[in-house]
Amino acid sequence: MFYGTIDGLISAVLTMKLLLIEDNPTLAHWLAKMLEQESFALDAGQDGDDADQLLRTNHYDVVLLDLNVPKLS
């Protein structure tokens, strides 16, 4: 439950940090561009190794993970 103001809620949502893991470069580029235009902070990787490294060193509010990601067991 959120107990702040509407402006605070909007600010919190707009500053969410996302991790995108997508091995299709065209789709990853399109998704990243769209998310960045909506003012999300975004890191992106192409495979399980990238995801592992980024998740160990950063905090994310949301992880967008492709199905059947290479190098992910």
C-alpha positions as CSV (number, residue, x, y, z in Angstrom):
1,M,0.0,0.0,0.0
2,F,1.3,3.5,-0.9
3,Y,0.8,6.3,1.7
4,G,2.5,9.2,-0.2
5,T,1.2,11.7,-2.6
6,I,0.2,11.0,-6.2
7,D,3.2,13.0,-7.4
8,G,5.4,10.9,-5.2
9,L,3.9,7.7,-6.6
10,I,4.3,9.0,-10.2
11,S,7.9,9.9,-9.5
12,A,8.7,6.5,-8.0
13,V,7.2,4.7,-10.9
14,L,9.0,6.9,-13.4
15,T,12.4,6.3,-11.7
16,M,12.1,2.5,-11.6
17,K,15.2,0.7,-12.6
18,L,14.7,-2.1,-15.0
19,L,16.9,-5.0,-16.2
20,L,16.1,-6.2,-19.7
21,I,17.6,-9.6,-20.8
22,E,16.8,-10.2,-24.5
23,D,19.1,-12.1,-26.9
24,N,17.4,-10.8,-30.1
25,P,19.3,-7.5,-30.8
26,T,16.5,-5.9,-32.9
27,L,13.8,-6.6,-30.2
28,A,16.2,-5.6,-27.4
29,H,16.9,-2.3,-29.2
30,W,13.2,-1.6,-29.8
31,L,12.2,-2.4,-26.2
32,A,15.1,-0.4,-24.7
33,K,14.3,2.6,-26.8
34,M,10.6,2.4,-25.8
35,L,11.3,2.1,-22.1
36,E,13.9,4.9,-22.1
37,Q,11.4,7.2,-23.8
38,E,9.1,6.5,-20.9
39,S,11.8,7.6,-18.5
40,F,12.7,4.3,-17.1
41,A,16.3,3.7,-16.0
42,L,17.4,0.6,-17.9
43,D,20.3,-1.8,-18.1
44,A,20.3,-4.5,-20.7
45,G,22.0,-7.8,-21.3
46,Q,21.9,-10.6,-23.9
47,D,22.3,-13.8,-22.0
48,G,22.4,-15.5,-18.6
49,D,26.0,-14.5,-17.9
50,D,25.0,-10.8,-18.4
51,A,22.0,-11.2,-16.2
52,D,24.0,-12.9,-13.4
53,Q,26.7,-10.2,-13.5
54,L,24.2,-7.3,-13.5
55,L,22.0,-8.8,-10.8
56,R,25.0,-9.4,-8.5
57,T,26.2,-5.7,-8.8
58,N,22.9,-3.7,-9.1
59,H,19.4,-3.4,-7.6
60,Y,16.5,-3.6,-10.0
61,D,12.8,-2.9,-9.4
62,V,11.8,-5.1,-12.3
63,V,13.6,-7.8,-14.4
64,L,12.2,-8.4,-18.0
65,L,13.5,-11.8,-18.9
66,D,13.2,-13.4,-22.3
67,L,12.2,-17.1,-22.5
68,N,15.0,-19.5,-23.4
69,V,17.8,-17.1,-22.7
70,P,21.2,-18.4,-23.8
71,K,23.6,-19.4,-20.9
72,L,20.8,-19.5,-18.4
73,S,20.2,-22.9,-16.6
